[in-house]
Amino acid sequence: MQASAYALDAQLDCKSTAHAFIAPLQENHTIETTPMRVESNSINAFKPTHGSHLTAFDFGVFAVVGYQKNDAIFKQGSGNPIADSAYGAVVIGEEGSVKEKVRAAGSDAVIHHVAPFITAIFCNRD
């Protein structure tokens, strides 16, 4: 099987919903169907499947995240949900470099430092 890169740039324009972002990735087996982690704010983190090479603005994707209220593909966390619909990608890249590329592409996604060289690109529709 030939592994190919799949860019998430267009979907990270923050004009979509968590379901519209996550469901097609699950259906084409690009990400796992069960979240590897569910935060207390209900953000579900999904791991890319073996062999899929997801990118966002030329950065490798470590995880795809999302939550949509009353949607069966997402598990609810123990606290209050972050929003009715929120989604994004966690990438391997330095925060400043990620922000520069995201803004150059015209996205107003929130850029959030997670850890050294790990940055979240996040769309919140609340």
C-alpha positions in Angstrom: 0.0 0.0 0.0 1.4 3.4 -1.0 1.2 6.0 1.8 0.4 9.5 0.7 0.1 12.8 2.4 -3.3 14.3 3.1 -3.4 18.0 3.7 -6.0 19.4 6.2 -5.3 23.0 5.3 -8.7 23.7 3.6 -10.7 22.2 6.5 -8.8 24.4 9.0 -10.3 27.6 7.6 -12.7 27.5 10.6 -15.8 27.6 8.5 -16.9 24.0 9.2 -18.1 21.9 12.2 -16.4 19.3 14.2 -18.5 16.6 12.6 -17.8 17.7 9.0 -14.1 17.8 9.8 -13.7 14.5 11.8 -16.3 12.1 10.1 -14.7 12.0 6.6 -11.3 11.3 8.2 -12.8 8.4 10.1 -14.7 7.1 7.0 -11.6 7.0 4.8 -9.6 5.4 7.7 -7.2 8.4 7.9 -7.7 8.6 11.7 -8.8 6.1 14.3 -12.6 5.9 15.0 -12.1 5.8 18.8 -10.4 8.8 20.5 -7.0 8.1 22.2 -7.9 10.7 24.8 -11.0 12.7 25.9 -10.3 15.9 27.8 -12.6 17.1 30.6 -13.8 19.9 28.3 -14.9 17.1 25.9 -12.2 17.6 23.3 -11.6 14.2 21.7 -8.1 13.5 20.4 -7.9 11.0 17.5 -4.6 9.4 16.3 -3.8 9.2 12.6 -4.0 5.5 11.4 -0.8 3.6 10.6 0.4 4.6 7.2 -1.6 7.8 6.9 0.5 10.9 6.7 -1.7 13.9 7.6 -0.3 17.4 7.3 -1.6 20.9 8.2 0.1 23.8 6.6 3.1 21.6 5.7 3.5 20.4 9.4 3.1 16.7 10.3 -0.1 16.0 12.3 0.3 14.3 15.7 -3.5 14.2 16.4 -6.8 15.5 15.1 -9.1 16.9 17.8 -12.7 17.8 18.0 -16.1 17.8 19.8 -19.6 18.4 18.7 -22.6 18.5 21.1 -25.1 15.7 20.7 -22.9 13.8 18.1 -22.3 10.1 18.6 -18.8 10.1 17.1 -17.6 12.2 20.1 -17.4 11.2 23.8 -18.3 13.7 26.4 -15.7 14.6 29.1 -16.3 15.0 32.8 -16.5 18.8 32.8 -18.3 21.4 30.7 -17.8 21.1 26.9 -15.5 23.7 25.4 -18.1 24.7 22.8 -21.0 23.3 20.8 -18.5 22.6 18.0 -14.8 22.9 18.1 -12.0 21.1 16.0 -8.5 21.3 14.9 -5.1 19.5 14.6 -2.1 19.1 16.8 1.0 19.5 14.7 4.8 19.0 15.1 6.1 22.5 14.7 7.2 25.6 16.6 4.3 27.9 17.6 5.7 31.0 15.7 6.3 29.1 12.5 2.9 27.4 12.6 1.1 30.8 13.3 2.9 32.4 10.3 1.9 29.7 7.9 -1.7 29.5 9.2 -2.2 33.3 8.9 -0.5 33.4 5.4 -3.2 30.8 4.3 -5.9 33.1 5.5 -7.1 31.1 8.5 -8.0 32.8 11.7 -7.6 29.6 13.7 -6.4 29.9 17.3 -2.7 28.8 17.6 -1.8 27.3 20.9 1.5 26.1 22.3 1.1 22.6 23.7 4.7 21.5 24.3 8.1 22.2 22.8 7.6 21.9 19.0 4.0 20.7 19.5 1.4 23.3 18.5 -2.4 23.1 18.3 -4.4 24.7 15.4 -7.9 25.2 16.8 -11.3 26.3 15.4 -13.9 27.2 18.0 -17.5 27.8 16.6 -19.1 29.1 19.8 
